Structures are given as structure tokens and as C-alpha cells.
């Protein structure tokens, strides 16, 4: 694990922070239609070779990250907690190939995500992408507030 500027912790190819990537953000939902739509979008990004920056906590985020990991495009995974010492084997394989970067603004000792951690993670994704794709947005949620004044184009996949 290395420490990049501004207290950012990273494992993997830090050069990926310099390339244009699409940000993926989503409120949680277990709606199967939303999950399918998000998965199809992620697969299309892989086929096109577009780099993506995202989280992988649950629901649409997890579906998208898992689909991206099976592709060939660059992926930046932003955690809402510290980076654990032991990462999953599939992640380590892609880190070894140079196409996955795992980053966190949190000390590795922080093992649980919090609402504040999710907000900081979403802000990091928004700051480091060329455009944003929203899988699903809950109207009263924290993601809605984070996207109130985005610095780039927004595309919504589902209501």
C-alpha cells in the first residue's frame, strides 16, 4: 500500500488517476430491473474499454464493479473505509495486470464504512471523473445532495 498526496491510500496502478474515467454512482436498491440495467451498462463500458471509477459496497455498485472486474478496461475502486491488508485474490490479479487501482481517503485502521465515509467517497468519485453515470438515485438521499451541482455531465440509467 502506498500513500499518495492529500492523505490518499492506494494499492495498484496510480497512473489510472491521470486518465479520463467515467464515474459510476448509485443509491442502494435491490430492484432487479435496476441491477440488470446497471450490469448491462458496466459490460458495455468493458467492451468499449472506457475506464470507470466507482465503489462496490452493495446493490448496483457491487453489480457494476463485479462486471467491470471481468472486463479489460481500467477500473478505480474507491472504498468508503480503509483499505484492508488482505485484498481478494481477483482484485490482486487485476492490480497485478495494472488495470485496477484501489484507493481510500481513510486510514487502513478504519474498517467500517459510515454515512460520512460514503459521502467523502462519493465526493472523491465526482472530483476524479470526466462524466458521471447514476445507476439509481433516491430523491431524498445523500447521493441526491452530492449531485446537486455536479462539475460534469450526468447520465441517469434508472429513475
TAZI-V224400 format. One record per residue. RES is the residue in one small letter. SS is DSSP state (hx for helix, st for strand, lp for the rest). BURIAL is # if it has 24 or more other ideal C-beta (glycine too) atoms within 12 Angstrom, else .. Layout:
res=RES ss=SS burial=BURIAL
res=RES ss=SS burial=BURIAL
This chain:
res=x ss=lp burial=#
res=x ss=st burial=.
res=x ss=st burial=.
res=x ss=st burial=#
res=x ss=hx burial=.
res=x ss=hx burial=.
res=x ss=hx burial=.
res=x ss=st burial=#
res=x ss=st burial=#
res=x ss=st burial=#
res=x ss=st burial=#
res=x ss=st burial=#
res=x ss=lp burial=#
res=x ss=hx burial=#
res=x ss=hx burial=.
res=x ss=hx burial=#
res=x ss=hx burial=#
res=x ss=hx burial=.
res=x ss=lp burial=#
res=x ss=lp burial=.
res=x ss=lp burial=#
res=x ss=st burial=#
res=x ss=st burial=#
res=x ss=st burial=#
res=x ss=st burial=#
res=x ss=lp burial=#
res=x ss=lp burial=#
res=x ss=lp burial=#
res=x ss=lp burial=#
res=x ss=lp burial=.
res=x ss=lp burial=.
res=x ss=hx burial=.
res=x ss=hx burial=.
res=x ss=hx burial=#
res=x ss=hx burial=#
res=x ss=hx burial=.
res=x ss=hx burial=#
res=x ss=hx burial=#
res=x ss=hx burial=#
res=x ss=hx burial=.
res=x ss=hx burial=#
res=x ss=hx burial=#
res=x ss=hx burial=#
res=x ss=hx burial=.
res=x ss=hx burial=#
res=x ss=hx burial=#
res=x ss=hx burial=.
res=x ss=hx burial=.
res=x ss=lp burial=.
res=x ss=lp burial=#
res=x ss=lp burial=#
res=x ss=st burial=#
res=x ss=st burial=#
res=x ss=st burial=#
res=x ss=lp burial=#
res=x ss=lp burial=#
res=x ss=lp burial=#
res=x ss=lp burial=.
res=x ss=lp burial=#
res=x ss=hx burial=#
res=x ss=hx burial=#
res=x ss=hx burial=#
res=x ss=hx burial=#
res=x ss=hx burial=#
res=x ss=hx burial=#
res=x ss=hx burial=#
res=x ss=hx burial=#
res=x ss=hx burial=#
res=x ss=hx burial=#
res=x ss=lp burial=.
res=x ss=lp burial=#
res=x ss=lp burial=.
res=x ss=lp burial=#
res=x ss=lp burial=#
res=x ss=st burial=#
res=x ss=st burial=#
res=x ss=st burial=#
res=x ss=st burial=#
res=x ss=lp burial=#
res=x ss=lp burial=#
res=x ss=lp burial=#
res=x ss=lp burial=#
res=x ss=lp burial=#
res=x ss=lp burial=.
res=x ss=lp burial=.
res=x ss=lp burial=.
res=x ss=lp burial=#
res=x ss=lp burial=.
res=x ss=hx burial=.
res=x ss=hx burial=.
res=x ss=hx burial=#
res=x ss=hx burial=.
res=x ss=hx burial=.
res=x ss=hx burial=#
res=x ss=hx burial=#
res=x ss=hx burial=.
res=x ss=lp burial=.
res=x ss=lp burial=.
res=x ss=lp burial=#
res=x ss=st burial=#
res=x ss=st burial=#
res=x ss=st burial=#
res=x ss=st burial=#
res=x ss=st burial=#
res=x ss=lp burial=#
res=x ss=lp burial=#
res=x ss=lp burial=.
res=x ss=lp burial=#
res=x ss=lp burial=.
res=x ss=lp burial=.
res=x ss=lp burial=.
res=x ss=lp burial=.
res=x ss=lp burial=#
res=x ss=lp burial=.
res=x ss=hx burial=.
res=x ss=hx burial=.
res=x ss=hx burial=#
res=x ss=hx burial=#
res=x ss=hx burial=#
res=x ss=hx burial=#
res=x ss=hx burial=#
res=x ss=hx burial=#
res=x ss=hx burial=#
res=x ss=hx burial=#
res=x ss=hx burial=#
res=x ss=hx burial=#
res=x ss=hx burial=#
res=x ss=lp burial=#
res=x ss=lp burial=#
res=x ss=lp burial=#
res=x ss=st burial=#
res=x ss=st burial=#
res=x ss=st burial=#
res=x ss=st burial=#
res=x ss=lp burial=#
res=x ss=lp burial=#
res=x ss=lp burial=#
res=x ss=lp burial=#
res=x ss=lp burial=.
res=x ss=lp burial=.
res=x ss=lp burial=.
res=x ss=hx burial=#
res=x ss=hx burial=#
res=x ss=hx burial=.
res=x ss=hx burial=.
res=x ss=hx burial=#
res=x ss=lp burial=#
res=x ss=lp burial=.
res=x ss=lp burial=.
res=x ss=lp burial=#
res=x ss=lp burial=.
res=x ss=lp burial=.
res=x ss=st burial=.
res=x ss=st burial=#
res=x ss=st burial=.
res=x ss=st burial=#
res=x ss=lp burial=#
res=x ss=lp burial=#
res=x ss=lp burial=.
